[in-house]
Amino acid sequence: MIYIIIASISAFSKYNRGVGNYNNYLIFKNVFLNTLQEKNLYLPYPDLFFDTNHYGIFFSILIAPFAMMPDWLGCILWNVAVTMVFLYAIYKFPFSDRKKSFFAWLCLQEFITAAVSYQFNIALTGLIMLSAIYIYEKKETQSAFAILIGTFVKIYGIVGLSSFFFIKNKLRFIISFIVIAVLFFVLPMLISSPTFGLQSYFDWYTSLSEKNLSNQVLGTRQDYSLMGVVRRIFQNASLSNLVFLIPGFMLFMTPYLRISQYKNLSFQMMILASTLLFVVLFSSGSEGPTYIIAVAGVMIWFLMQRTISKLDIGILIFVMIFTCFAFSDLFPKSLKEDVFVKYSTKAIPCIVVWFRIMYELLTKDFEKEYKFH
């Protein structure tokens, strides 16, 4: 209930401050309106909103019910809807009720950061978690559905495939995945046209490519990633993402060699924790509101420890202070601008956790050393 209240109040308060304060919602709303009018979804429309859209044309279907409402109501219900997806994923977790509650409290600050910007990242976090949970529940079609919603909106959702090797009925999953993908591909064309729909997918690719290049600059509130930390420490914006992505992906995939661990739910959930962190830490598009995804991964890791050590608590505090509260009033503005933004320090605690998770995935016996209650 606290999450729903915060989602509603933050949405309405931002709306109440004027158009410039709910700009993200206006971008979302106009994805639907521009699709109806067959206007390029990725061009700037400064008379309507600032910045540009980077979501896929399928998003026009998701935002449609909210876009047809008055803005004050649409933005509130949008925030509530994405929050419900996140809360449902927490509800479905194979944790005790006490740990689910703890998880929700620990993610609250990052949730607020995303909610005040009407971020789809809240729902995307839930969808990535659900994609893994449904595999555990042997609900392959639901898992494919969750993965593809995230993928067709923001690409990130494709990381839900990290649970593919744990699927019992892979044929059912593959067939479901193909059928749903075709459906999602075609749906936006029903409210526009096949020509416009196809062109929009090409335009989306161009938009994302340009955004990736524009993110790789120093001193902005973008690129809160592992690459961004290194680029900013060495003050070298030309360092290629591939220098980090190739070895990072190879390390990410290495635990899959431990086939004997696949049967353990704790191993599967730790892979999920790694995935949630990886998708943020290895993306130059990561910004403050993206960290609801990474912090969810941190909390899964922490709550799975059978014995919580002082080091674990220290790492959690490190994350809470320097990731979750990095841009709060806990720190003076000068420190935030001259250090936290300049060096992408919001990413550093999560980088530490990700490497800790990789160590555990490669060395621990998950049947004996982890628990959910």
C-alpha positions as CSV (number, residue, x, y, z in Angstrom):
1,M,0.0,0.0,0.0
2,I,2.9,2.4,0.8
3,Y,4.2,1.9,-2.8
4,I,0.8,2.7,-4.3
5,I,0.4,5.8,-2.2
6,I,3.9,7.0,-3.1
7,A,3.3,6.2,-6.8
8,S,0.1,8.2,-6.8
9,I,1.3,11.2,-4.8
10,S,4.6,11.5,-6.7
11,A,2.7,11.4,-10.0
12,F,0.1,14.0,-9.0
13,S,2.6,16.3,-7.3
14,K,4.8,16.4,-10.5
15,Y,1.8,17.0,-12.7
16,N,0.6,19.8,-10.4
17,R,3.9,21.7,-10.8
18,G,3.3,22.2,-14.5
19,V,4.0,20.6,-17.9
20,G,7.8,20.6,-17.6
21,N,7.6,18.4,-14.5
22,Y,5.8,15.5,-16.1
23,N,7.6,15.7,-19.4
24,N,8.4,11.9,-19.4
25,Y,4.7,11.1,-19.3
26,L,4.0,13.5,-22.2
27,I,6.7,11.6,-24.2
28,F,5.0,8.3,-23.4
29,K,1.5,9.7,-24.2
30,N,2.7,11.0,-27.6
31,V,4.1,7.6,-28.6
32,F,0.5,6.5,-28.8
33,L,-0.8,9.8,-30.4
34,N,2.1,9.8,-33.0
35,T,1.5,6.2,-33.8
36,L,-2.2,7.0,-34.6
37,Q,-1.1,9.9,-36.8
38,E,1.9,7.9,-38.3
39,K,4.4,10.6,-37.2
40,N,8.0,9.6,-36.6
41,L,8.2,8.4,-33.0
42,Y,11.8,9.4,-32.5
43,L,12.0,13.0,-33.7
44,P,12.0,15.9,-31.3
45,Y,8.7,17.7,-30.8
46,P,9.6,20.8,-28.8
47,D,6.1,22.2,-28.9
48,L,4.9,19.1,-27.0
49,F,7.8,18.0,-24.8
50,F,11.6,18.2,-24.5
51,D,14.0,15.3,-25.1
52,T,13.0,12.4,-27.4
53,N,11.4,9.0,-27.2
54,H,13.5,5.9,-27.1
55,Y,10.8,3.2,-26.6
56,G,9.7,0.8,-29.2
57,I,6.4,1.3,-31.2
58,F,4.8,-1.6,-29.2
59,F,4.8,0.9,-26.2
60,S,2.0,2.7,-28.0
61,I,-0.3,-0.3,-27.1
62,L,0.7,-0.3,-23.5
63,I,0.3,3.5,-22.9
64,A,-2.9,3.8,-25.0
65,P,-5.5,3.4,-22.1
66,F,-3.6,6.1,-20.1
67,A,-3.0,8.4,-23.0
68,M,-6.8,8.7,-23.7
69,M,-7.4,9.9,-20.2
70,P,-6.9,13.5,-18.9
71,D,-3.2,14.0,-18.1
72,W,-3.7,14.3,-14.3
73,L,-5.5,10.9,-14.2
74,G,-3.4,9.2,-16.8
75,C,-0.1,9.9,-15.2
76,I,-1.3,8.8,-11.8
77,L,-2.8,5.5,-13.1
78,W,0.4,4.9,-15.2
79,N,2.6,5.2,-12.1
80,V,0.2,2.9,-10.2
81,A,0.2,0.3,-13.1
82,V,4.0,0.0,-13.4
83,T,4.2,-0.2,-9.6
84,M,1.7,-3.1,-9.5
85,V,3.9,-5.1,-11.9
86,F,6.8,-4.6,-9.5
87,L,4.8,-5.5,-6.4
88,Y,3.4,-8.6,-8.1
89,A,6.9,-9.8,-8.8
90,I,7.8,-9.3,-5.2
91,Y,4.7,-11.2,-4.2
92,K,5.6,-14.1,-6.5
93,F,9.2,-14.4,-5.1
94,P,10.0,-17.7,-3.4
95,F,11.0,-15.8,-0.2
96,S,9.3,-15.8,3.1
97,D,6.8,-12.9,3.7
98,R,9.3,-11.3,6.1
99,K,12.0,-11.3,3.4
100,K,9.6,-10.0,0.8
101,S,8.7,-7.1,3.1
102,F,12.4,-6.5,3.7
103,F,13.1,-6.5,0.0
104,A,10.3,-3.9,-0.6
105,W,11.6,-1.6,2.1
106,L,15.2,-1.8,0.9
107,C,14.2,-1.0,-2.7
108,L,11.9,1.9,-1.6
109,Q,14.4,4.8,-2.2
110,E,15.3,3.7,-5.7
111,F,11.6,3.1,-6.4
112,I,10.9,6.8,-5.4
113,T,13.7,7.9,-7.7
114,A,12.1,6.1,-10.7
115,A,8.5,6.9,-9.7
116,V,8.9,10.7,-9.7
117,S,10.0,10.3,-13.4
118,Y,7.1,8.0,-14.3
119,Q,9.7,5.4,-15.3
120,F,8.9,2.2,-17.1
121,N,12.0,0.8,-15.3
122,I,9.8,0.0,-12.3
123,A,7.7,-2.4,-14.4
124,L,10.7,-3.6,-16.3
125,T,12.4,-4.7,-13.0
126,G,9.2,-6.7,-12.2
127,L,9.1,-8.2,-15.7
128,I,12.7,-9.4,-15.5
129,M,12.1,-10.9,-12.1
130,L,8.8,-12.6,-13.2
131,S,10.5,-14.1,-16.3
132,A,12.8,-16.1,-13.9
133,I,10.1,-16.8,-11.3
134,Y,7.7,-18.2,-14.0
135,I,10.5,-20.6,-15.2
136,Y,10.8,-21.9,-11.6
137,E,7.0,-22.4,-11.7
138,K,7.1,-24.2,-15.0
139,K,5.0,-21.5,-16.7
140,E,7.0,-21.1,-19.9
141,T,4.4,-19.1,-21.8
142,Q,4.1,-16.5,-19.0
143,S,7.8,-16.2,-18.9
144,A,8.1,-15.6,-22.6
145,F,5.3,-13.0,-22.3
146,A,7.2,-11.1,-19.5
147,I,10.4,-11.2,-21.4
148,L,8.9,-9.9,-24.7
149,I,6.9,-7.0,-23.1
150,G,10.2,-5.7,-21.7
151,T,12.1,-6.3,-24.9
152,F,9.6,-4.7,-27.2
153,V,9.5,-1.6,-25.0
154,K,13.1,-1.1,-23.9
155,I,15.3,-3.9,-25.3
156,Y,16.6,-4.5,-21.7
157,G,13.9,-7.1,-21.2
158,I,15.8,-9.6,-23.4
159,V,18.0,-10.4,-20.5
160,G,15.2,-12.4,-19.1
161,L,16.6,-15.1,-21.4
162,S,19.3,-15.6,-18.8
163,S,16.9,-18.2,-17.3
164,F,16.6,-20.2,-20.6
165,F,18.9,-23.0,-19.5
166,F,16.7,-23.7,-16.5
167,I,13.6,-24.3,-18.5
168,K,12.2,-27.9,-18.4
169,N,10.0,-27.6,-21.5
170,K,12.1,-25.6,-23.8
171,L,10.0,-26.4,-26.9
172,R,6.9,-24.9,-25.3
173,F,8.9,-21.8,-24.3
174,I,10.3,-21.4,-27.9
175,I,6.9,-21.8,-29.6
176,S,5.3,-19.4,-27.1
177,F,8.2,-16.9,-27.6
178,I,7.9,-17.0,-31.4
179,V,4.1,-16.6,-31.4
180,I,4.0,-13.8,-28.8
181,A,6.9,-12.0,-30.6
182,V,5.0,-12.1,-33.9
183,L,1.8,-10.8,-32.1
184,F,3.7,-8.0,-30.4
185,F,5.4,-7.1,-33.7
186,V,2.1,-6.8,-35.5
187,L,-0.1,-5.2,-32.9
188,P,1.0,-1.6,-33.3
189,M,0.4,-1.9,-37.0
190,L,-3.3,-2.4,-36.3
191,I,-3.6,1.2,-35.0
192,S,-1.3,2.6,-37.7
193,S,-0.2,0.7,-40.8
194,P,2.3,-2.1,-41.7
195,T,4.5,0.4,-43.6
196,F,4.7,2.8,-40.6
197,G,5.2,-0.1,-38.2
198,L,8.1,-1.5,-40.1
199,Q,9.7,1.9,-40.6
200,S,9.3,2.6,-36.8
201,Y,11.4,-0.5,-36.0
202,F,14.2,0.8,-38.2
203,D,13.9,4.2,-36.7
204,W,14.0,2.7,-33.2
205,Y,17.3,1.0,-34.0
206,T,18.8,4.3,-35.3
207,S,17.5,6.1,-32.2
208,L,19.1,3.7,-29.8
209,S,22.4,3.7,-31.7
210,E,22.6,7.5,-31.6
211,K,21.6,7.5,-28.0
212,N,24.4,5.0,-27.1
213,L,27.0,7.3,-28.7
214,S,25.6,10.4,-27.1
215,N,25.7,8.8,-23.6
216,Q,29.5,8.2,-23.8
217,V,30.4,11.7,-22.7
218,L,32.0,12.9,-19.5
219,G,30.2,14.8,-16.7
220,T,26.5,14.1,-17.5
221,R,23.9,12.2,-15.5
222,Q,24.1,9.3,-18.0
223,D,26.5,6.4,-18.3
224,Y,26.3,5.3,-14.6
225,S,27.9,2.1,-15.7
226,L,31.1,0.1,-15.2
227,M,32.3,1.6,-18.4
228,G,31.3,5.1,-17.3
229,V,33.2,4.8,-14.1
230,V,36.4,3.8,-15.9
231,R,35.9,6.4,-18.7
232,R,35.5,9.2,-16.1
233,I,38.3,8.2,-13.8
234,F,40.7,8.3,-16.8
235,Q,38.8,11.2,-18.4
236,N,38.7,9.3,-21.7
237,A,35.3,9.3,-23.4
238,S,36.6,7.4,-26.4
239,L,37.0,4.1,-24.5
240,S,34.8,1.7,-26.4
241,N,31.9,-0.2,-24.7
242,L,33.2,-3.4,-26.3
243,V,36.4,-3.3,-24.3
244,F,34.1,-4.0,-21.3
245,L,31.2,-5.8,-22.8
246,I,33.1,-8.7,-24.3
247,P,35.0,-9.8,-21.1
248,G,32.0,-8.8,-19.0
249,F,29.6,-11.0,-20.9
250,M,32.1,-13.9,-20.9
251,L,32.4,-13.6,-17.1
252,F,28.6,-13.4,-16.8
253,M,28.2,-16.6,-18.8
254,T,30.9,-18.6,-17.0
255,P,28.6,-19.8,-14.1
256,Y,26.4,-21.6,-16.7
257,L,29.3,-24.2,-17.0
258,R,28.2,-25.4,-13.5
259,I,25.4,-27.6,-14.9
260,S,25.1,-29.6,-11.7
261,Q,23.9,-26.4,-10.0
262,Y,21.0,-25.8,-12.4
263,K,18.5,-27.8,-10.3
264,N,18.9,-25.5,-7.3
265,L,16.4,-22.7,-7.1
266,S,19.0,-20.6,-5.2
267,F,21.4,-20.9,-8.1
268,Q,18.7,-19.7,-10.5
269,M,17.8,-16.8,-8.3
270,M,21.5,-15.8,-7.9
271,I,21.7,-15.8,-11.7
272,L,18.7,-13.5,-11.7
273,A,20.5,-11.2,-9.2
274,S,23.5,-11.2,-11.5
275,T,21.3,-10.4,-14.5
276,L,19.6,-7.4,-12.9
277,L,23.0,-5.9,-12.1
278,F,24.6,-6.8,-15.4
279,V,22.0,-5.1,-17.6
280,V,22.6,-1.8,-15.7
281,L,26.3,-1.9,-15.1
282,F,27.1,-2.7,-18.8
283,S,24.8,-0.2,-20.4
284,S,26.0,3.3,-21.2
285,G,22.3,4.4,-21.0
286,S,22.1,3.8,-17.3
287,E,21.0,6.8,-15.3
288,G,19.7,7.4,-11.8
289,P,16.1,6.0,-12.3
290,T,17.6,2.9,-14.0
291,Y,19.0,1.8,-10.7
292,I,15.7,0.3,-9.4
293,I,16.8,-2.7,-11.6
294,A,20.3,-3.0,-10.2
295,V,19.3,-2.5,-6.6
296,A,16.7,-5.2,-6.9
297,G,19.6,-7.5,-7.8
298,V,21.6,-6.4,-4.8
299,M,18.6,-7.2,-2.5
300,I,18.1,-10.6,-3.9
301,W,21.8,-11.4,-3.3
302,F,21.6,-10.1,0.3
303,L,18.4,-11.9,1.3
304,M,19.7,-15.2,0.0
305,Q,22.6,-15.4,2.3
306,R,22.2,-18.2,4.9
307,T,24.6,-16.4,7.3
308,I,24.8,-12.7,7.0
309,S,28.4,-11.6,7.8
310,K,29.6,-8.2,8.9
311,L,31.1,-7.8,5.4
312,D,27.7,-8.5,3.8
313,I,26.1,-5.8,6.0
314,G,28.9,-3.4,5.2
315,I,28.4,-3.9,1.5
316,L,24.6,-3.4,1.9
317,I,25.2,-0.1,3.8
318,F,27.7,0.9,1.1
319,V,25.0,0.3,-1.5
320,M,22.3,2.1,0.4
321,I,24.3,5.2,1.1
322,F,26.3,5.7,-2.1
323,T,23.8,4.2,-4.7
324,C,20.4,4.7,-3.2
325,F,20.9,8.0,-1.5
326,A,23.7,9.3,-3.7
327,F,21.6,12.2,-5.0
328,S,19.5,12.8,-1.9
329,D,19.9,15.7,0.6
330,L,22.2,13.4,2.6
331,F,25.1,14.9,0.6
332,P,25.8,18.5,-0.2
333,K,25.2,19.6,-3.8
334,S,28.9,20.3,-4.4
335,L,29.8,16.7,-3.5
336,K,27.1,15.3,-5.7
337,E,28.1,17.4,-8.8
338,D,31.9,17.4,-8.4
339,V,32.3,13.7,-7.3
340,F,29.2,11.6,-7.7
341,V,28.2,12.8,-11.1
342,K,31.7,13.4,-12.4
343,Y,32.9,9.9,-11.6
344,S,29.6,7.9,-11.9
345,T,30.1,6.8,-8.3
346,K,26.4,5.6,-8.1
347,A,27.6,2.5,-10.0
348,I,30.6,1.6,-7.8
349,P,28.8,-0.2,-4.9
350,C,26.7,-2.2,-7.4
351,I,29.9,-3.2,-9.3
352,V,31.3,-4.5,-6.0
353,V,28.2,-6.6,-5.4
354,W,28.2,-7.9,-9.0
355,F,31.7,-9.2,-8.7
356,R,30.8,-10.7,-5.3
357,I,27.9,-12.5,-6.9
358,M,30.1,-13.8,-9.7
359,Y,32.5,-15.2,-7.1
360,E,29.7,-17.0,-5.3
361,L,28.1,-18.3,-8.5
362,L,31.5,-19.8,-9.5
363,T,32.5,-21.3,-6.1
364,K,29.5,-22.0,-3.8
365,D,27.4,-25.1,-3.4
366,F,23.9,-23.6,-3.7
367,E,22.2,-26.7,-2.3
368,K,23.8,-26.2,1.0
369,E,24.8,-22.6,1.4
370,Y,21.7,-20.5,0.5
371,K,18.1,-20.2,1.8
372,F,14.9,-18.4,1.1
373,H,13.2,-18.3,4.6
